[in-house]
Amino acid sequence: MAAANPFQKILTALEKPDGGEFGKYYSLPALNDPRIEKLPFSIKILLESAIRNCDEFQVKSNDVEKIIDWENTSPKQVEIPFKPARVLLQDFTGVPAVVDLACMRDAMNNLKGDSNKINPLVPVDLVIDHSVQVDVARSENAVQANMEFEFQRNKERFGFLKWGSDAFHNMLVVPPGSGIVHQVNLEYLGRVVFNTDGLLYPDSVVGTDSHTTMIDGLGVAGWGVGGIEAEATMLGQPMSMVLPGVVGFKLLGKLRDGVTATDLVLTVTQMLRKHGVVGKFVEFYGEGMRELSLADRATIANMSPEYGATMGFFPVDHVTLQYLKLTGRSDDKVALIESYLRANKMFVDYNEPQIERVYSSYLELNLNDVEPCISGPKRPHDRVTLKEMKGDWHACLDNRVGFKGFAVPEESQSKVVEFNFHGTPAQLRHGDVVIAAITSCTNTSNPSVMLGAALVAKKACELGLEVKPWIKTSLAPGSGVVTKYLQKSGLQKYLNQLGFHIVGYGCTTCIGNSGDIDDAVAAAITENDLVAAAVLSGNRNFEGRVHPLTRANYLASPPLVVAYALAGTVDIDFEKEPIGVGKDGKKIFFRDIWPSNEEVATVVQSNVLPHMFMATYEAITKGNPMWNQLSVPSGTLYAWDPKSTYIHEPPYFKDMTMSPPGAHGVKNAYCLLNFGDSITTDHISPAGSIHKDSPAAKYLLERGVDRRDFNSYGSRRGNDEIMARGTFANIRLVNKFLKGEVGPKTIHIPTGEKLSVFDAAMRYKSEGHDTIILAGAEYGSGSSRDWAAKGPMLLGVKAVISKSFERIHRSNLVGMGIIPLCFKTGEDADSLGLTGEERYTINLPSTVSEIRPGQDVTVVTDNGKSFVCTLRFDTEVELAYFDHGGILQYVIRNLIKS
């Protein structure tokens, strides 16, 4: 049982300069341990949490020692518990989290427990952001029109979240239309240092979106976890994690003129992917930090999932404090933050001699070496410098189908397609841009690139350049602050003139909410098999994510999004070819519209002001008329509506008893899907629009839902029936069973029939057969989506055997009771001669006490083959989850016992 904290003796008062005290804190210097001084700052945050939460039960003194001895223990993959200060949700993941909490209350009630124990025990910030579908673009009324559409579509879902904000304690719900969760977190929610009843401690956060890491730019340790893990954290369970290695990334110099933060982050992403940082922290340091604004740091931190790290951390320094003041945090709050972090040796002062910290490995980048670039056409880390872009594009057309190839026959590469656009003759070619979107928290929180884009627009308009009317242009700021500084600067009108009207405040094109492109454009693309392009200031460009008809998708800075929209194609050399023709018939080049860093800095300094942040966030909790008018039921238990196609009670706790089901193997399972490398959560989980011929569409039509009201999968994450049908429904899914055919189908092995993945899974379940999945490397990379684990579980998948897993996805599989296995190094399905048509038996001991994390497990097939895999239950706690049938079942049983 829990005991008194053995570290009470280092609880110290933090004195105010003018007398009195800020509060008390657990002082790391008071431990007088020389090992602590050289620890990376990010590890110190884990250490402070372990000390503060030490009760010799959930967190033990031995765990504290493991962290202090990080230099020696981290290479050994030791397990530690971590209790974050808070949890961050957005509505796409917030809805299923609140659904699960409501279900857990029902389960507690059914098991005669106290259902009111199901309440968040740590602060939960839920921002309703992922709900802006770009239905209306290139219009002055786009914001209001899209918001009205969203409330029409999502009234039931929004109402459910509003019920949750009343039914559950310790939960702040930020209404829709406020902004993107990560930008709101950066500008408003991030505490940096908590003061809870006089106890001071560092802010730390886990969020249900992988880009939670953006807050690391503010010196707050934060990263993405599955919704499943987040729910357990909310309920007071410590996160079990492997003590990570830390890559020290030294920055030198400063960015050259004309180079943006986006160019920097794409360069850093490529470097870190090459270095290999999966499961590690990256901590930035060095003299170059002086030259890096907080917004630039947040841009780099945001893309941690794309370079594979758990987080990209920037310790708090003077730049952080300046940003806190800029964004409206009070002087008293900033004084407390600085005093606490200095006292606990967690503040960096570049005016003082720097202690040489120990890191697991080291990287170095001179900011002066960064070049303008974009990334694509299918992966965030496939960086291409602007000067090489035209050649790279033509190589992609030539190359065989793959991450850098479309296999377009040479004789078809210069094809020109004539079509009629609302009475105007128009043309499309391979590489022509049909979507240009300034979107995504990665960039819209950064004033320098947003105002840089506006300056590009101003210069272009003054020279007489225009964007072709069939290109779907949009601007989706991450918060209302962006609108305020664009308007004050007088530059929004130029963006409007080019079609970059504000469409809403939230995730749009980057998450797949592009909306439809014009029917005439769509027909020209599909009927002529054109490789159309999208250019967006996002962080993900996996195939099929942005829009089903844009096979080439490039990540670029907001100013470059405007430039490519003006050019109308990615098949251009900006150094040598004109971007267009001006009003006087003169050729206009890229250099004619590109602003200098000095121009951008001047506009930023005079137009981005503290009162804008304060005004925006003073109003944020008041909601808006549409939100405030939503009527919701009262009561702590939710009244499920069986007819609802948005909110449905899932079967996770059906027939649950107080006795755990125990460990189990897999016997004579069929292979549902046979994959190669880099299957992302975009391939696995339901995302984007619901295809008219999909099992989910059939389900909705059978229940009287008109096709125009299908909405997106994300908006229906609260309905397990739809999400199960949308699992593996990605139109770009590559399944080896289909012999080169692409799409959401598979082969039912016993009959040889080609079926939708859902129909095949249901056939196996009805026949009483378990299923497994075979996969290559990096299985589950991409956004941290709990439905990428919940969906396969509902389809009956019992195990996934891959070459390697993405960190969060592996954890989510464990949380849903699915067994993760890895082939031994150098082996995979092909090298072992596995076709996937075999039946698979995975032998595990019948009790968890006989299983060790990471042990070898033998897999046997029905044709006599056998091979050894590594069991990827990585910690003892994960084995306990497996014993209980999943993490939520584990939590419920433990709460009833408590």
DRENBAFI-815904 format. One record per residue (C-alpha): x, z, y. Coordinates in steps of 0.1 Angstrom, whole numbers, always signed. Example, Ala and Ser with C-alpha at 12.3 -4.5 7.8 and 13.67 -1.06 7.14 Angstrom:
! residues 2
+123	+78	-45
+137	+71	-11
//
This chain:
! residues 898
+0	+0	+0
+10	-4	+36
+33	+22	+51
+44	+31	+87
+67	+5	+103
+103	+16	+95
+115	+0	+128
+96	+23	+151
+129	+37	+163
+137	+5	+182
+104	+4	+200
+116	+3	+236
+99	+4	+270
+104	-26	+293
+109	-14	+328
+95	-32	+359
+120	-38	+387
+99	-18	+411
+92	+10	+387
+67	+15	+359
+68	-5	+327
+54	-39	+315
+49	-24	+280
+69	-17	+249
+87	-40	+226
+108	-41	+194
+143	-45	+208
+166	-68	+188
+198	-56	+206
+189	-20	+196
+196	-29	+160
+233	-32	+170
+239	-59	+144
+265	-85	+154
+248	-111	+131
+217	-112	+154
+237	-124	+185
+247	-157	+168
+213	-165	+153
+195	-196	+166
+167	-187	+191
+141	-201	+167
+152	-178	+139
+151	-148	+163
+114	-154	+167
+109	-152	+130
+130	-120	+130
+110	-103	+158
+78	-110	+140
+91	-96	+107
+103	-64	+124
+70	-59	+144
+48	-65	+113
+69	-47	+88
+47	-24	+67
+66	-25	+34
+36	-43	+19
+30	-77	+34
+63	-77	+52
+92	-56	+38
+125	-44	+52
+142	-67	+27
+125	-96	+44
+140	-85	+77
+174	-83	+62
+170	-119	+48
+164	-132	+83
+192	-112	+99
+215	-127	+72
+201	-162	+79
+236	-178	+79
+240	-169	+43
+204	-168	+30
+190	-200	+44
+210	-223	+21
+195	-204	-8
+159	-213	-1
+148	-177	+2
+111	-169	+8
+100	-149	+38
+65	-139	+52
+56	-149	+87
+27	-137	+108
+21	-161	+138
+7	-146	+170
-23	-170	+171
-39	-201	+155
-48	-233	+172
-76	-256	+161
-90	-289	+173
-125	-300	+165
-117	-325	+137
-100	-297	+118
-119	-269	+135
-152	-280	+120
-141	-278	+84
-123	-245	+92
-155	-230	+106
-175	-245	+77
-151	-227	+53
-154	-194	+72
-192	-197	+70
-190	-205	+33
-166	-175	+28
-192	-153	+44
-218	-166	+20
-194	-160	-9
-186	-125	+2
-223	-118	+5
-230	-132	-30
-202	-110	-44
-217	-79	-27
-189	-77	-3
-191	-71	+35
-195	-106	+49
-185	-94	+84
-150	-89	+71
-147	-127	+74
-136	-128	+111
-103	-141	+126
-79	-112	+129
-55	-131	+152
-66	-150	+183
-80	-185	+175
-80	-212	+202
-103	-241	+193
-102	-271	+216
-128	-298	+210
-107	-328	+217
-106	-354	+189
-139	-369	+198
-134	-398	+223
-143	-431	+207
-135	-459	+231
-169	-476	+231
-167	-485	+268
-135	-496	+284
-125	-515	+315
-153	-499	+334
-156	-474	+363
-182	-456	+343
-163	-453	+311
-158	-416	+311
-194	-407	+315
-206	-434	+291
-182	-425	+264
-190	-388	+268
-228	-395	+265
-221	-415	+233
-200	-387	+219
-228	-361	+225
-254	-384	+210
-232	-389	+179
-219	-354	+176
-246	-331	+190
-250	-314	+156
-212	-309	+151
-207	-296	+186
-237	-273	+181
-221	-259	+149
-189	-251	+167
-209	-234	+195
-226	-213	+168
-191	-204	+155
-179	-193	+189
-207	-167	+190
-208	-158	+153
-170	-151	+149
-150	-127	+170
-116	-135	+185
-123	-172	+188
-121	-191	+221
-138	-225	+220
-128	-250	+248
-157	-275	+252
-154	-312	+248
-142	-333	+277
-115	-309	+286
-85	-327	+272
-62	-331	+242
-56	-298	+223
-18	-300	+226
-18	-307	+263
-43	-279	+269
-21	-257	+248
+10	-266	+269
-6	-263	+303
-30	-234	+298
-32	-217	+264
+5	-211	+257
+13	-174	+265
+51	-176	+259
+50	-138	+257
+19	-118	+245
+10	-84	+260
-15	-69	+235
-25	-33	+244
+9	-27	+259
+29	-43	+230
+50	-72	+241
+61	-100	+217
+68	-137	+217
+40	-162	+215
+40	-182	+182
+13	-204	+168
+3	-225	+138
-21	-253	+144
-42	-276	+122
-26	-307	+137
+10	-316	+130
+16	-322	+167
+12	-285	+174
+50	-287	+177
+45	-299	+213
+44	-263	+223
+80	-259	+211
+90	-276	+244
+77	-245	+262
+98	-222	+240
+68	-211	+219
+75	-215	+182
+47	-236	+168
+41	-261	+140
+14	-277	+121
-1	-263	+89
-30	-273	+67
-64	-261	+77
-64	-242	+45
-32	-222	+55
-46	-218	+90
-78	-202	+77
-58	-177	+56
-36	-169	+87
-67	-163	+107
-78	-138	+81
-46	-117	+84
-26	-132	+55
+11	-137	+62
+23	-172	+58
+48	-176	+30
+76	-199	+40
+111	-208	+29
+136	-195	+55
+146	-229	+71
+179	-243	+80
+184	-251	+117
+199	-283	+130
+217	-278	+163
+211	-308	+185
+234	-309	+215
+224	-329	+246
+249	-341	+271
+246	-362	+303
+214	-375	+319
+191	-405	+313
+201	-438	+330
+179	-454	+357
+148	-471	+341
+150	-451	+309
+120	-429	+301
+113	-398	+280
+95	-421	+255
+127	-441	+250
+145	-408	+245
+121	-394	+219
+121	-427	+199
+159	-425	+199
+159	-389	+188
+133	-396	+161
+154	-423	+146
+186	-401	+147
+169	-372	+131
+151	-393	+104
+186	-406	+95
+201	-371	+95
+174	-357	+73
+155	-327	+87
+125	-323	+65
+117	-286	+61
+142	-276	+89
+140	-264	+124
+158	-285	+151
+170	-265	+181
+182	-283	+212
+209	-270	+234
+238	-281	+257
+244	-291	+293
+220	-320	+291
+192	-295	+290
+196	-289	+327
+186	-325	+333
+156	-325	+310
+122	-316	+325
+98	-295	+306
+75	-325	+301
+103	-345	+286
+111	-316	+263
+75	-314	+252
+75	-352	+245
+105	-347	+221
+90	-315	+205
+56	-333	+200
+71	-359	+177
+87	-334	+153
+64	-347	+125
+77	-382	+131
+113	-371	+126
+103	-348	+98
+112	-314	+111
+90	-283	+110
+97	-280	+147
+119	-292	+175
+126	-261	+195
+136	-257	+232
+145	-221	+241
+131	-207	+273
+153	-211	+304
+148	-216	+341
+132	-250	+336
+105	-233	+315
+98	-207	+342
+95	-234	+368
+70	-253	+347
+50	-221	+341
+47	-216	+379
+38	-253	+383
+10	-251	+358
-6	-221	+376
+6	-191	+356
+8	-161	+379
+40	-148	+393
+34	-114	+375
+31	-132	+342
+62	-153	+347
+81	-121	+357
+70	-104	+325
+81	-134	+304
+115	-136	+320
+121	-98	+318
+110	-95	+282
+130	-125	+269
+162	-115	+289
+159	-79	+275
+155	-92	+239
+183	-118	+243
+159	-147	+238
+165	-164	+272
+190	-191	+280
+207	-189	+314
+230	-219	+319
+247	-202	+348
+262	-177	+323
+288	-184	+296
+270	-196	+264
+274	-178	+231
+284	-203	+203
+254	-201	+179
+256	-209	+143
+236	-238	+130
+232	-254	+95
+244	-288	+108
+251	-304	+141
+241	-335	+160
+250	-347	+195
+235	-373	+219
+246	-383	+254
+215	-390	+273
+233	-418	+291
+234	-438	+259
+196	-440	+255
+182	-475	+260
+146	-487	+267
+129	-493	+233
+97	-493	+214
+90	-485	+177
+71	-506	+151
+54	-525	+138
+43	-500	+112
+64	-468	+114
+73	-445	+143
+110	-443	+134
+115	-481	+132
+130	-483	+167
+137	-516	+184
+155	-519	+217
+137	-541	+243
+165	-566	+244
+163	-571	+206
+125	-571	+204
+119	-609	+204
+144	-614	+176
+130	-585	+156
+94	-598	+160
+104	-632	+145
+123	-615	+117
+91	-595	+109
+71	-627	+107
+96	-641	+83
+102	-610	+61
+83	-603	+30
+53	-579	+34
+66	-544	+40
+73	-519	+68
+92	-547	+87
+75	-578	+74
+43	-599	+74
+54	-629	+53
+39	-655	+77
+49	-690	+65
+72	-706	+90
+49	-736	+96
+21	-711	+106
+42	-689	+130
+36	-710	+161
-1	-715	+154
-24	-714	+184
-60	-704	+179
-85	-716	+204
-117	-695	+209
-144	-689	+235
-144	-656	+253
-178	-652	+270
-178	-688	+282
-141	-689	+291
-116	-709	+269
-90	-686	+254
-61	-687	+230
-45	-663	+205
-11	-665	+187
+7	-642	+163
+20	-612	+182
-6	-614	+210
-17	-580	+223
-54	-572	+218
-52	-535	+224
-31	-518	+251
-37	-480	+253
-22	-453	+274
-31	-425	+250
-19	-395	+231
-6	-360	+239
+29	-373	+233
+30	-390	+267
-1	-382	+287
+12	-347	+295
+43	-362	+311
+38	-369	+348
+69	-391	+351
+57	-417	+325
+21	-415	+336
+30	-421	+373
+56	-446	+362
+29	-466	+345
+8	-464	+377
+38	-477	+397
+42	-506	+373
+5	-514	+378
+9	-512	+416
+38	-536	+417
+21	-560	+393
-11	-560	+414
+7	-566	+446
+25	-596	+430
-8	-610	+417
-4	-603	+380
-35	-598	+358
-43	-586	+323
-62	-611	+301
-98	-600	+299
-99	-600	+261
-72	-573	+258
-89	-539	+253
-71	-517	+278
-77	-480	+282
-63	-448	+297
-71	-415	+280
-54	-386	+298
-47	-354	+279
-62	-332	+307
-80	-335	+340
-48	-327	+358
-36	-363	+352
-67	-376	+370
-60	-353	+399
-24	-365	+405
-32	-402	+398
-60	-400	+425
-39	-380	+450
-11	-405	+447
-35	-434	+454
-23	-452	+423
-53	-449	+400
-69	-479	+417
-41	-502	+405
-45	-491	+369
-82	-498	+373
-75	-532	+387
-56	-540	+355
-83	-526	+333
-67	-492	+325
-98	-472	+336
-101	-436	+323
-122	-437	+292
-122	-399	+284
-101	-368	+279
-90	-366	+243
-73	-384	+214
-84	-421	+213
-65	-451	+200
-36	-430	+185
-60	-413	+161
-79	-445	+153
-107	-441	+178
-100	-475	+193
-136	-486	+191
-146	-522	+184
-127	-551	+199
-148	-581	+212
-165	-600	+184
-150	-633	+195
-115	-618	+194
-122	-602	+160
-134	-635	+146
-104	-654	+159
-81	-629	+142
-99	-627	+108
-107	-664	+104
-72	-675	+112
-53	-646	+95
-34	-638	+128
-10	-609	+131
-25	-593	+162
-7	-565	+181
-16	-532	+196
+8	-514	+220
+1	-477	+226
+18	-447	+240
+11	-428	+208
+31	-411	+181
+17	-428	+149
+15	-465	+141
+10	-465	+104
-8	-496	+91
-46	-494	+93
-45	-464	+116
-49	-479	+151
-74	-506	+143
-82	-525	+111
-74	-559	+128
-41	-550	+145
-15	-554	+117
+14	-549	+142
+13	-517	+162
+40	-506	+186
+47	-472	+201
+59	-475	+237
+60	-455	+270
+30	-458	+292
+49	-481	+317
+58	-504	+288
+21	-504	+276
+12	-518	+310
+41	-543	+309
+31	-556	+274
-6	-558	+285
+5	-580	+314
+27	-601	+292
-1	-604	+266
+23	-606	+237
+51	-587	+220
+68	-620	+214
+88	-618	+246
+123	-612	+258
+118	-591	+290
+153	-598	+302
+151	-636	+300
+114	-646	+300
+89	-641	+328
+61	-616	+323
+37	-638	+342
+31	-659	+373
+23	-643	+406
-2	-653	+432
+22	-676	+450
+31	-694	+417
+64	-677	+414
+76	-664	+380
+75	-626	+378
+100	-608	+356
+101	-573	+340
+127	-562	+366
+103	-571	+394
+77	-545	+384
+99	-517	+369
+102	-487	+391
+135	-468	+396
+138	-432	+384
+141	-422	+421
+108	-439	+429
+91	-421	+400
+106	-387	+409
+95	-390	+445
+59	-397	+435
+59	-368	+409
+73	-343	+434
+47	-350	+460
+16	-354	+438
+19	-330	+408
+10	-296	+423
+1	-261	+410
-35	-261	+424
-44	-291	+403
-37	-271	+371
-54	-240	+384
-85	-259	+394
-87	-278	+361
-84	-247	+339
-105	-224	+360
-134	-248	+352
-125	-254	+316
-142	-224	+301
-174	-231	+321
-180	-262	+300
-201	-291	+312
-239	-297	+314
-242	-314	+281
-223	-286	+263
-241	-258	+281
-275	-273	+272
-268	-273	+235
-292	-248	+218
-277	-231	+187
-291	-206	+161
-281	-170	+162
-270	-149	+132
-237	-143	+114
-247	-163	+83
-252	-201	+89
-285	-216	+80
-273	-247	+61
-295	-279	+65
-294	-298	+32
-304	-330	+50
-275	-329	+74
-250	-357	+72
-225	-338	+95
-225	-302	+82
-228	-296	+45
-220	-265	+23
-190	-275	+1
-188	-264	-35
-155	-245	-33
-169	-211	-41
-197	-222	-65
-199	-199	-95
-170	-178	-81
-165	-144	-98
-143	-114	-90
-120	-124	-119
-94	-151	-110
-95	-182	-133
-58	-179	-141
-31	-205	-146
-38	-237	-163
-21	-269	-173
-35	-305	-176
-44	-321	-208
-48	-358	-216
-54	-368	-180
-58	-403	-168
-39	-417	-138
-64	-423	-110
-39	-440	-87
-3	-453	-91
+16	-454	-58
+50	-463	-44
+68	-447	-15
+55	-435	+19
+19	-429	+10
+7	-411	+42
-22	-388	+48
-37	-417	+67
-39	-435	+33
-52	-404	+15
-77	-387	+38
-107	-402	+55
-98	-414	+90
-110	-439	+115
-142	-458	+113
-165	-459	+82
-163	-494	+66
-197	-510	+61
-190	-516	+23
-175	-482	+15
-190	-455	-7
-194	-433	+24
-214	-461	+41
-236	-464	+10
-242	-426	+11
-252	-427	+48
-275	-457	+44
-292	-441	+15
-300	-412	+38
-314	-434	+65
-284	-434	+89
-282	-467	+107
-248	-484	+106
-244	-481	+144
-247	-443	+139
-220	-440	+112
-195	-425	+136
-160	-418	+124
-148	-400	+93
-132	-374	+117
-165	-366	+132
-180	-360	+97
-152	-337	+84
-178	-310	+80
-196	-329	+53
-177	-328	+19
-200	-355	+4
-188	-380	+29
-152	-369	+30
-149	-371	-8
-162	-407	-6
-138	-415	+21
-107	-402	+3
-83	-430	-6
-107	-454	+13
-80	-469	+35
-82	-507	+36
-44	-509	+35
-39	-488	+4
-13	-503	-20
-21	-492	-56
+2	-506	-83
-28	-510	-107
-41	-538	-84
-10	-560	-89
-4	-568	-52
-40	-566	-40
-44	-543	-10
-75	-521	-6
-93	-489	-16
-98	-498	-53
-84	-488	-86
-87	-495	-123
-108	-474	-146
-82	-473	-175
-106	-469	-205
-127	-500	-195
-103	-520	-173
-130	-522	-146
-120	-524	-109
-139	-498	-90
-138	-480	-57
-115	-450	-60
-145	-427	-55
-166	-444	-82
-137	-444	-106
-131	-407	-100
-168	-399	-106
-167	-420	-138
-138	-399	-151
-155	-367	-141
-187	-376	-158
-167	-385	-190
-150	-350	-188
-115	-364	-181
-90	-348	-157
-70	-371	-135
-35	-371	-119
-17	-393	-93
+17	-409	-96
+36	-415	-64
+70	-423	-49
+89	-406	-21
+75	-389	+10
+40	-385	-5
+16	-371	+21
+37	-378	+52
+19	-381	+86
-7	-358	+102
-14	-325	+85
-48	-331	+72
-65	-306	+49
-89	-333	+36
-59	-351	+21
-59	-322	-3
-96	-312	-3
-106	-348	-10
-85	-353	-41
-96	-319	-54
-132	-329	-51
-124	-362	-69
-111	-342	-98
-74	-347	-93
-55	-319	-111
-18	-328	-104
+3	-351	-83
+37	-363	-96
+59	-378	-69
+96	-383	-60
+91	-360	-29
+64	-344	-8
+58	-340	+29
+60	-302	+37
+25	-295	+49
+8	-318	+24
+25	-301	-5
+13	-267	+8
-22	-280	+12
-23	-293	-24
-13	-258	-36
-40	-243	-14
-66	-264	-31
-53	-256	-66
-37	-290	-73
-3	-288	-91
+25	-306	-72
+54	-319	-94
+85	-338	-85
+104	-362	-107
+140	-353	-112
+166	-368	-88
+172	-404	-96
+140	-408	-116
+106	-421	-108
+76	-437	-126
+94	-471	-128
+127	-458	-141
+109	-438	-168
+89	-469	-178
+56	-454	-169
+28	-479	-162
+1	-453	-153
-20	-465	-181
-9	-436	-203
-26	-402	-206
-7	-372	-193
-3	-337	-205
+13	-310	-183
+21	-279	-202
+21	-246	-182
+21	-210	-194
-14	-195	-195
-5	-166	-172
+11	-168	-137
+36	-141	-146
+53	-165	-170
+58	-192	-143
+87	-192	-118
+87	-211	-85
+106	-244	-89
+109	-242	-127
+112	-272	-149
+80	-285	-166
+77	-311	-193
+52	-338	-190
+41	-356	-222
+23	-389	-225
+0	-402	-253
+25	-429	-262
+53	-405	-271
+72	-405	-238
+82	-372	-222
+100	-363	-190
+110	-332	-171
+97	-325	-136
+102	-297	-110
+72	-276	-105
+67	-274	-67
+51	-240	-64
+79	-229	-40
+70	-192	-37
+55	-163	-56
+26	-162	-31
+18	-199	-39
+17	-189	-76
-8	-162	-67
-30	-188	-50
-28	-210	-81
-39	-180	-102
-70	-176	-80
-79	-213	-80
-69	-217	-43
-59	-198	-12
-94	-191	+1
-105	-176	-32
-74	-154	-31
-83	-142	+4
-119	-134	-5
-111	-114	-36
-84	-94	-17
-108	-87	+12
-134	-74	-12
-109	-51	-28
-96	-38	+6
//
